[in-house]
Amino acid sequence: MELVVRTRFAPSPTGYLHIGGVRTALFNWLFARRHGGQFILRIDDTDQQRNIDEALRPILDGFRWLGLDWDEGPEVDGPHAPYFQSQRGDRYQQAVVQLIESGAAYYDFATTEEIQAEREAAEREKRDFIYSRRFAAWDEATRQRYLDEGRQSVVRLKMPREGTLVLKDHIRGEVRFDWAREQDHVIQRP
C-alpha cells in the first residue's frame, strides 16, 4: 500500500480569514505539494452561535487569491465528503461508539465541581493532577441510571497509564512523553 501525504486546514467561519490561519494553511499546502500529496479544506462550522454565513465566501475567495487550491473540500467535493464538520456528526458518532465498545473510550459523568475537587486535592498533596477515571469501569446499567436521572456525560479517550511514547521530530529530534502524565481527553460533549 502506497502512503499518500494528506494535509488539512479547517478554518472556522466565525469571521474573516486571519493571517495566522493563512500561515498554517500555507505550510500545510506547501508540504502536501512538495510530497505529491493532497491538501484538504474542511470547514469547522460547529460553533453555531458564532458562525457567520457571510464569512465562508471571503475565506474561499482568499484561498483562491493566494493561489492555495484544495484537492478536496467545499466546491470541489471529494471521496471523504461532507467537508463541513457540522455535517459529519453521524460519522463521528460511529467512531465514538467503536472506541467505547473496544474499551478505548468511556462515558464520564463527573461534574465540573467533582473534577475541580480532585484538582484541588492534588494541589494540596503537591502532586500532579491526573483525572481518576472514576466512571471508566461502570457498566451499562449504571450509565443508563445516570442518564435517566438527567445527568450529562462526556466521552473521554482512555489514554495508557504506563510506558512512554517516543516520537522522532524532524526539528526537535527524539521527543518522549510519559503516558502516566497524560489526561483522558474529552472527545465528545453533549
C-alpha positions in Angstrom: 0.0 0.0 0.0 1.4 3.3 -1.0 1.1 6.1 1.6 -0.1 9.5 0.4 0.6 12.7 2.2 -2.7 14.4 3.2 -2.7 17.7 5.0 -5.8 19.7 6.1 -6.7 23.2 7.1 -10.0 23.7 8.9 -11.0 27.4 9.2 -14.0 28.5 11.3 -16.5 30.7 9.5 -16.7 33.0 12.5 -15.1 36.0 10.8 -12.5 36.8 8.2 -9.5 34.7 7.5 -6.7 35.5 9.9 -3.0 35.9 8.9 -2.0 33.2 11.4 -4.5 30.8 9.8 -3.2 31.7 6.4 0.4 30.9 7.5 -0.8 27.5 8.8 -2.7 26.7 5.6 0.3 27.8 3.6 2.7 25.4 5.5 0.2 22.5 5.0 -0.4 23.3 1.3 3.4 23.6 0.7 4.1 20.3 2.5 1.4 18.5 0.5 2.6 19.9 -2.8 6.2 19.1 -2.0 5.4 15.5 -1.4 2.9 15.0 -4.2 0.1 14.8 -1.6 -3.3 16.3 -1.2 -4.4 19.5 0.6 -7.9 19.2 2.1 -10.1 22.2 3.2 -12.7 21.3 5.8 -14.9 24.0 7.3 -15.0 23.8 11.1 -18.6 25.2 11.5 -19.5 23.5 14.8 -19.7 26.8 16.8 -23.3 27.5 15.6 -23.7 30.6 17.8 -20.6 32.4 16.4 -20.7 31.2 12.8 -21.4 34.0 10.2 -22.9 32.8 7.0 -21.2 35.6 5.1 -17.7 34.6 6.3 -17.4 31.5 4.2 -17.2 33.2 0.8 -14.3 35.5 1.8 -12.4 32.5 3.2 -12.7 30.6 -0.1 -12.0 33.6 -2.2 -9.0 34.4 0.0 -7.5 31.0 -0.6 -8.0 31.3 -4.3 -6.5 34.8 -4.4 -3.4 33.4 -2.6 -3.2 30.5 -5.1 -3.9 27.9 -2.4 -6.0 25.4 -4.3 -7.5 22.4 -2.5 -7.9 18.9 -3.7 -10.9 18.1 -1.5 -13.4 20.4 0.2 -16.1 22.9 -0.4 -17.0 23.4 -4.1 -14.6 20.6 -5.3 -16.1 17.8 -3.2 -14.1 14.5 -2.9 -14.3 11.0 -1.6 -14.5 11.9 2.1 -17.4 14.4 2.0 -19.0 16.2 3.6 -16.4 18.8 4.2 -18.4 20.9 6.7 -17.7 19.5 10.2 -21.3 20.1 11.3 -22.5 17.6 8.7 -20.2 14.8 9.9 -22.0 14.0 13.2 -23.1 10.5 12.1 -19.6 9.6 11.1 -18.2 10.9 14.4 -20.8 9.1 16.4 -20.0 5.8 14.8 -16.3 6.3 15.6 -17.2 7.1 19.2 -19.3 4.0 19.6 -16.4 1.9 18.2 -14.0 3.4 20.6 -16.3 2.8 23.6 -17.0 -0.8 22.5 -13.3 -1.5 22.2 -12.6 -0.1 25.6 -10.5 2.8 24.2 -13.0 5.4 25.4 -15.6 5.8 28.1 -18.6 7.8 29.2 -17.7 10.2 32.1 -20.5 11.7 34.3 -18.2 13.7 36.5 -19.4 17.3 37.1 -17.1 20.3 36.8 -17.2 20.6 40.5 -16.2 17.0 41.1 -13.2 17.4 38.8 -12.2 20.6 40.4 -12.3 18.9 43.8 -9.9 16.3 42.5 -7.7 19.0 41.1 -7.6 20.9 44.4 -6.8 17.7 46.3 -3.8 17.1 44.1 -2.6 20.7 44.7 -3.0 20.2 48.5 -1.0 17.0 48.3 1.6 18.7 46.0 1.2 16.1 43.2 0.3 16.4 39.5 -3.4 16.3 38.8 -4.3 13.3 36.7 -8.1 12.6 36.5 -9.1 9.5 38.4 -11.3 7.8 35.7 -13.9 7.1 38.4 -16.5 6.4 35.7 -14.4 4.4 33.3 -15.3 1.0 34.7 -19.0 1.5 35.1 -21.4 -0.9 33.4 -24.3 -0.1 31.0 -27.0 -0.3 33.8 -25.2 2.3 35.9 -24.7 4.5 32.9 -28.4 4.2 32.0 -29.4 5.1 35.6 -27.3 8.3 35.4 -28.9 9.2 32.1 -32.4 8.6 33.5 -31.5 10.9 36.3 -30.7 13.6 33.8 -27.0 13.7 34.4 -25.0 14.6 31.3 -21.8 12.9 30.2 -18.9 13.5 28.0 -16.9 10.8 26.3 -13.2 10.6 27.2 -10.4 8.8 25.3 -8.8 6.3 27.6 -5.1 7.1 27.5 -2.5 4.5 28.5 -1.3 4.9 32.1 2.1 3.1 31.7 5.0 3.4 29.3 6.5 6.1 27.2 5.5 7.4 23.8 8.6 8.2 21.7 8.3 10.4 18.6 11.0 11.3 16.1 10.6 15.0 15.3 12.5 16.4 12.3 13.3 19.6 14.3 13.4 18.6 18.0 14.8 15.1 17.5 13.5 12.4 19.8 10.6 13.6 22.0 9.4 11.5 24.9 6.0 11.6 26.6 5.3 9.7 29.9 1.9 8.2 29.5 1.3 8.4 33.2 1.2 12.2 32.9 -1.4 12.3 30.1 -5.0 13.2 30.7 -8.0 11.3 29.3 -9.1 13.9 26.7 -12.7 14.7 26.1 -13.6 13.6 22.5 -17.4 14.2 22.6 -19.5 16.7 24.5 -23.3 16.7 24.8 
